[in-house]
Amino acid sequence: MCLKWIQIIEKNSERITNLIQKVRALRQTFSAKDSPIPTKTINPAILIPGISMKDSLDINALSVHLAHLQQRVRDLKEDMLTKYIPLENTVDIEEDLNHALIQRNEAEKQNELLKFCFYRLSQFVNVVNIWESSDRSLETLHQLIIQMIENEKLSKDTLASSISSVFEHDPSKSKEAEDLIEYIERFNELFSRSQFEAAAIYAANCPRGILHNEETMEKFRGVGPIKGKVLPLLMYCEALISTCIATKQPLSSHLVAEAIQCALNEKRLDLVMHWVTMHRLAFCEEAGDAIFNYAQMDKHNESQCYALAQIVYLECGAHKKAALCLCKQGQIYGAMDYLQQCKRFPREDYIFLLQHCPNVELMRCLTQEWNGHPPFLSLGETILTLIDTEHKVICVRLLEDISKEGRDVLEQMIVKDKECNVDGWKEIAEICQSIRREKLSKFLITILAAQAGVVEIPDGAEDAKLMEHVFW
């Protein structure tokens, strides 16, 4: 009975002890909350760090110092975002670093194995070459292979040095890689601080052209226009092109085209003119297209734009578009001489010239002999191709101009046109009739009838209908 009471008392004592400990913990918590936060007292008589006694009494000097401190605070906040990471992320970074080191070690082992395989294969190639210059017997080949294996066993050190001589390791490359990484980090730092001009010049002068790429250009393009300042993308393009021209460093034609398009979007034709006339850049057809399209918007500088586009097209070998630029400048005969020098184009390319530069003189030059050479296009086929389009007017004008020179001239052109038969010319005459060019239509029919042996076609409609079966 006494033991039972003792156990009950012990349980009660333990419960009371626990309650006392909880009450003490709560009291400590509340006392900590109620206690005032210790503040650092500043003695107003102490000088402000970084400023003299005289300046500490000058409101202007204090304002300048305050602005400097505020800028310093902003820089530190940016550094916290770009140069530092939270402490809790160090574990993940250490794991990534260890994983990268493991991968590097595995890659080095694999690399050593591949080097050894390459060395053995090269030795075997030498053996085969020696065997080919001998009697080419299997016994000789067997002896040479055994000799190669014995030499490897006897001279392991020599073998290692041979491999290292084939694959020489340059210790400066690791230092160079570190410098490149530091260069990129410096560029990102300038960019994050919105120092776009400095970042553009820094990227343009980077070693090995590591920032001469589409990704860097997209980064500047993403900034967009800034009121009252030059477009950051244009800053980068101008610095990039100027640096590459000065250092004669090659730049991809795609980046050159992007830079030209950016300059034209900002109406900087002077920049494009300077870049193109230097003749030190690699161009592509897209760059010429950008200048050609800009000429249609800037009518004041239209001829200059066509001349620049012509240079670009010549550089990249877009011959038909180079000829088109000559035609747009009114140099029809120059374009014909240029086409004569080039290899003969497909028929579609000549039609392309007429569609983009509808000109009676150009059509006539393309459809008649030039400097003793046969015409580039058939007169009849060309008219049939264009007469049902918006270029119908130049087709009719060409026929009318030729007909004014006399029947013999047009007749000779029709006779020499081997690609367009009588049915084709009949269709042309019918189209002329439908667009109220009756005189021209009758003129063509007269020529065609003469080719069929008929001297004159009756004027009456009924008589013409009766005679139709004779020459059609």
GIJO-V719564 format. One line per field, one symbol per residue. phi: phi as a letter, one per 40 degrees, with the letter a starting at -180 (. if undefined). A space follows every 50 residues. Layout:
phi->???
//
This chain:
phi->.cccccccccccccccccccccccccccccccccccccbccbcccccccg acccccbbcccccccccccccccccccccccbbbbccccccccccccccc cccccccccccccccccccccccccccccccccccgcccccccccccccc ccccbcccccccccccbccbcccccccccccccccccccccccgcccccc cccccccfgcbcaccccccccccgcbdgbcddccdccccccccccccfcc bcccccccccccccccfbccccccccccfbbcbbcccccccccccccbcc bcccccccccccccccgccccccccccccgccccccccccccccccdccc cdccccacacccccccbbcbfgbcccbccccccccbccbccccccccccc ccccchcccccccccccccbccccccccccccccbgbccccccccccccc ccgbcabdccccccccccccbb
//
